[in-house]
């Protein structure tokens, strides 16, 4: 596992948090919620890709067909 991916996930979290705090202070709670959801989708996309890579590695190691 590449440690850089963890830093990217952490960076997305920090950026989303800062943007949400700014939006909440300016009474834009609805947009802050959308930004939070977009950040969640971005992180979940990265995690799903990592899980896909893991399954490909397992398939290659054990030579599972099907």
MMTF fields as JSON, N, C-alpha, C and O atoms, coordinates in Angstrom:
{
  "mmtfVersion": "1.0.0",
  "mmtfProducer": "UNKNOWN",
  "numBonds": 263,
  "numAtoms": 264,
  "numGroups": 66,
  "numChains": 1,
  "numModels": 1,
  "chainsPerModel": [1],
  "groupsPerChain": [66],
  "chainIdList": ["A"],
  "bondAtomList": [4, 2, 8, 6, 12, 10, 16, 14, 20, 18, 24, 22, 28, 26, 32, 30, 36, 34, 40, 38, 44, 42, 48, 46, 52, 50, 56, 54, 60, 58, 64, 62, 68, 66, 72, 70, 76, 74, 80, 78, 84, 82, 88, 86, 92, 90, 96, 94, 100, 98, 104, 102, 108, 106, 112, 110, 116, 114, 120, 118, 124, 122, 128, 126, 132, 130, 136, 134, 140, 138, 144, 142, 148, 146, 152, 150, 156, 154, 160, 158, 164, 162, 168, 166, 172, 170, 176, 174, 180, 178, 184, 182, 188, 186, 192, 190, 196, 194, 200, 198, 204, 202, 208, 206, 212, 210, 216, 214, 220, 218, 224, 222, 228, 226, 232, 230, 236, 234, 240, 238, 244, 242, 248, 246, 252, 250, 256, 254, 260, 258],
  "bondOrderList": [1, 1, 1, 1, 1, 1, 1, 1, 1, 1, 1, 1, 1, 1, 1, 1, 1, 1, 1, 1, 1, 1, 1, 1, 1, 1, 1, 1, 1, 1, 1, 1, 1, 1, 1, 1, 1, 1, 1, 1, 1, 1, 1, 1, 1, 1, 1, 1, 1, 1, 1, 1, 1, 1, 1, 1, 1, 1, 1, 1, 1, 1, 1, 1, 1],
  "groupList": [{"groupName": "UNK", "atomNameList": ["N", "CA", "C", "O"], "elementList": ["N", "C", "C", "O"], "formalChargeList": [0, 0, 0, 0], "bondAtomList": [1, 0, 2, 1, 3, 2], "bondOrderList": [1, 1, 2], "singleLetterCode": "X", "chemCompType": "L-PEPTIDE LINKING"}],
  "groupTypeList": [0, 0, 0, 0, 0, 0, 0, 0, 0, 0, 0, 0, 0, 0, 0, 0, 0, 0, 0, 0, 0, 0, 0, 0, 0, 0, 0, 0, 0, 0, 0, 0, 0, 0, 0, 0, 0, 0, 0, 0, 0, 0, 0, 0, 0, 0, 0, 0, 0, 0, 0, 0, 0, 0, 0, 0, 0, 0, 0, 0, 0, 0, 0, 0, 0, 0],
  "groupIdList": [1, 2, 3, 4, 5, 6, 7, 8, 9, 10, 11, 12, 13, 14, 15, 16, 17, 18, 19, 20, 21, 22, 23, 24, 25, 26, 27, 28, 29, 30, 31, 32, 33, 34, 35, 36, 37, 38, 39, 40, 41, 42, 43, 44, 45, 46, 47, 48, 49, 50, 51, 52, 53, 54, 55, 56, 57, 58, 59, 60, 61, 62, 63, 64, 65, 66],
  "secStructList": [7, 7, 2, 2, 2, 2, 2, 2, 2, 2, 2, 2, 2, 2, 2, 2, 2, 2, 2, 2, 2, 2, 2, 2, 2, 6, 6, 7, 2, 2, 2, 2, 2, 2, 2, 2, 2, 2, 2, 2, 2, 2, 2, 2, 2, 2, 2, 2, 2, 2, 2, 2, 2, 2, 2, 2, 2, 2, 2, 2, 2, 2, 6, 7, 7, 7],
  "xCoordList": [0.847, 0.0, 0.892, 1.894, 0.502, 1.273, 0.825, -0.368, 1.77, 1.454, 0.934, 0.247, 1.266, 0.805, -0.711, -1.291, -1.349, -2.814, -3.43, -4.438, -2.828, -3.345, -3.218, -4.102, -2.114, -1.94, -2.955, -3.45, -3.268, -4.268, -5.65, -6.387, -5.993, -7.28, -7.336, -8.355, -6.243, -6.184, -6.282, -6.932, -5.634, -5.694, -7.114, -7.57, -7.807, -9.2, -10.04, -10.884, -9.815, -10.552, -10.305, -11.242, -9.05, -8.724, -9.327, -9.872, -9.227, -9.774, -11.284, -11.84, -11.942, -13.404, -13.802, -14.777, -13.06, -13.366, -13.24, -14.105, -12.167, -11.972, -13.074, -13.631, -13.386, -14.433, -15.786, -16.544, -16.082, -17.357, -17.438, -18.489, -16.35, -16.359, -16.572, -17.314, -15.922, -16.103, -17.547, -18.146, -18.107, -19.485, -20.479, -21.465, -20.233, -21.144, -21.092, -22.112, -19.906, -19.791, -20.511, -20.943, -20.64, -21.338, -22.787, -23.401, -23.332, -24.73, -25.106, -26.193, -24.217, -24.494, -24.423, -23.639, -25.246, -25.206, -25.57, -25.047, -26.463, -26.861, -25.701, -25.515, -24.931, -23.776, -22.683, -21.962, -22.549, -21.561, -21.878, -20.971, -23.153, -23.548, -23.197, -22.726, -23.424, -23.088, -21.576, -21.127, -20.804, -19.343, -18.896, -17.991, -19.517, -19.191, -19.494, -18.705, -20.624, -20.986, -20.044, -19.696, -19.631, -18.688, -17.349, -16.738, -16.895, -15.656, -15.761, -14.815, -16.903, -17.124, -17.089, -16.494, -17.715, -17.728, -16.314, -15.946, -15.526, -14.15, -13.339, -12.627, -13.447, -12.689, -13.18, -12.368, -14.483, -15.002, -14.56, -14.316, -14.456, -13.965, -12.538, -12.199, -11.71, -10.316, -10.269, -9.499, -11.086, -11.082, -11.585, -11.03, -12.621, -13.149, -12.107, -11.973, -11.374, -10.302, -9.216, -8.67, -8.903, -7.901, -8.382, -7.597, -9.655, -10.206, -10.189, -9.901, -10.495, -10.417, -9.009, -8.815, -8.032, -6.632, -6.258, -5.52, -6.762, -6.497, -7.05, -6.373, -8.275, -8.864, -8.098, -7.965, -7.592, -6.78, -5.477, -5.027, -4.878, -3.655, -3.923, -3.147, -5.012, -5.363, -5.629, -5.219, -6.317, -6.584, -5.276, -5.136, -4.328, -3.046, -2.213, -1.521, -2.275, -1.466, -1.975, -1.192, -3.279, -3.849, -4.295, -4.778, -4.145, -4.522, -5.941, -6.194, -6.858, -8.272, -8.871, -8.693, -9.574, -10.195, -11.685, -12.278, -12.284, -13.743, -14.176, -15.377],
  "yCoordList": [-1.18, 0.0, 1.243, 1.322, 2.17, 3.391, 4.397, 4.671, 4.937, 5.891, 7.208, 7.958, 7.487, 8.714, 8.787, 9.872, 7.639, 7.608, 8.07, 8.777, 7.673, 8.108, 9.621, 10.272, 10.17, 11.623, 12.34, 13.406, 11.766, 12.367, 12.359, 13.341, 11.264, 11.178, 12.193, 12.853, 12.314, 13.289, 14.718, 15.57, 14.974, 16.306, 16.647, 17.774, 15.695, 15.931, 16.235, 17.131, 15.499, 15.743, 17.128, 17.806, 17.554, 18.882, 19.989, 20.962, 19.833, 20.851, 20.945, 22.042, 19.804, 19.798, 20.422, 21.17, 20.122, 20.695, 22.216, 22.917, 22.72, 24.174, 24.839, 25.856, 24.264, 24.846, 24.815, 25.784, 23.724, 23.623, 24.644, 25.25, 24.839, 25.822, 27.232, 28.02, 27.542, 28.869, 29.049, 30.099, 28.02, 28.12, 28.215, 28.946, 27.495, 27.557, 28.925, 29.43, 29.519, 30.855, 31.91, 32.934, 31.654, 32.607, 32.192, 32.622, 31.353, 30.908, 30.227, 30.454, 29.398, 28.612, 27.127, 26.376, 26.716, 25.339, 24.324, 23.21, 24.703, 23.772, 23.446, 22.29, 24.448, 24.212, 23.475, 22.667, 23.741, 23.026, 21.532, 20.7, 21.2, 19.792, 19.141, 18.005, 19.853, 19.329, 19.125, 18.122, 20.064, 19.937, 18.718, 17.996, 18.49, 17.312, 16.023, 15.078, 15.992, 14.795, 14.566, 13.424, 15.637, 15.503, 14.975, 14.116, 15.478, 14.968, 13.497, 12.738, 13.091, 11.686, 10.824, 9.746, 11.283, 10.519, 10.388, 9.327, 11.45, 11.396, 10.361, 9.552, 10.39, 9.444, 8.02, 7.097, 7.823, 6.476, 5.95, 4.753, 6.817, 6.396, 5.884, 4.86, 6.591, 6.157, 4.816, 3.931, 4.668, 3.431, 2.262, 1.166, 2.472, 1.395, 0.972, -0.217, 1.923, 1.574, 0.761, -0.175, 1.117, 0.356, -1.062, -2.006, -1.224, -2.558, -3.373, -4.57, -2.734, -3.422, -3.901, -5.018, -3.061, -3.452, -4.614, -5.513, -4.594, -5.689, -7.004, -8.03, -6.984, -8.209, -8.712, -9.921, -7.797, -8.215, -8.862, -9.853, -8.299, -8.892, -10.283, -11.208, -10.433, -11.746, -12.731, -13.889, -12.275, -13.134, -13.565, -14.725, -12.66, -12.998, -13.928, -14.804, -13.743, -14.572, -16.001, -16.943, -16.166, -17.5, -18.059, -19.189, -17.293, -17.689, -18.238, -19.345, -17.419, -17.783, -17.405, -16.284, -18.336, -18.087, -17.954, -18.593, -17.116, -17.007, -15.659, -15.398],
  "zCoordList": [0.0, 0.0, 0.0, 0.711, -0.795, -0.935, 0.13, 0.266, 0.87, 1.931, 1.368, 2.061, 0.103, -0.536, -0.638, -0.585, -0.781, -0.867, 0.448, 0.455, 1.549, 2.85, 3.008, 3.565, 2.516, 2.587, 1.704, 2.071, 0.544, -0.339, 0.317, 0.228, 0.967, 1.66, 2.796, 2.998, 3.532, 4.621, 4.087, 4.694, 2.953, 2.358, 1.916, 2.111, 1.329, 0.933, 2.165, 2.137, 3.236, 4.475, 5.036, 5.459, 5.044, 5.556, 4.696, 5.216, 3.384, 2.487, 2.632, 2.686, 2.696, 2.849, 4.18, 4.249, 5.225, 6.533, 6.53, 7.056, 5.939, 5.888, 5.075, 5.488, 3.923, 3.084, 3.797, 3.738, 4.457, 5.187, 6.315, 6.526, 7.034, 8.113, 7.578, 8.164, 6.471, 5.863, 5.417, 5.648, 4.773, 4.294, 5.451, 5.358, 6.525, 7.678, 8.353, 8.821, 8.402, 8.994, 8.171, 8.699, 6.869, 6.01, 5.762, 4.786, 6.648, 6.613, 5.305, 4.773, 4.791, 3.58, 3.943, 3.364, 4.902, 5.393, 4.315, 4.309, 3.405, 2.358, 1.423, 1.04, 1.06, 0.189, 0.95, 0.364, 2.247, 3.061, 3.107, 3.097, 3.157, 3.142, 1.81, 1.774, 0.729, -0.598, -0.721, -1.275, -0.21, -0.254, 0.55, 0.132, 1.682, 2.496, 1.74, 1.769, 1.073, 0.313, -0.859, -1.162, -1.516, -2.631, -2.123, -2.76, -0.99, -0.402, -0.054, -0.262, 0.473, 0.805, -0.452, -0.447, -1.513, -2.765, -3.33, -3.836, -3.249, -3.751, -2.977, -3.571, -1.656, -0.83, -1.054, -1.131, -1.16, -1.409, -2.775, -2.925, -3.754, -5.068, -4.974, -5.567, -4.234, -4.052, -3.323, -3.695, -2.291, -1.505, -2.341, -2.258, -3.144, -3.981, -5.013, -5.3, -5.571, -6.504, -5.812, -6.395, -4.571, -3.82, -3.557, -3.645, -3.236, -2.997, -4.285, -4.258, -5.412, -6.696, -6.996, -7.477, -6.715, -6.91, -5.992, -6.393, -4.775, -3.835, -4.358, -4.294, -4.874, -5.411, -6.629, -6.816, -7.464, -8.603, -8.135, -8.711, -7.091, -6.539, -5.987, -6.225, -5.254, -4.696, -5.818, -5.743, -6.86, -8.009, -8.665, -9.053, -8.792, -9.393, -8.532, -9.05, -7.228, -6.32, -6.314, -6.432, -6.177, -6.065, -7.408, -7.47, -8.484, -9.831, -9.874, -10.348, -9.361, -9.337, -10.687, -11.164, -11.289, -12.582, -12.397, -11.528, -13.22, -13.169, -13.09, -13.038]
}
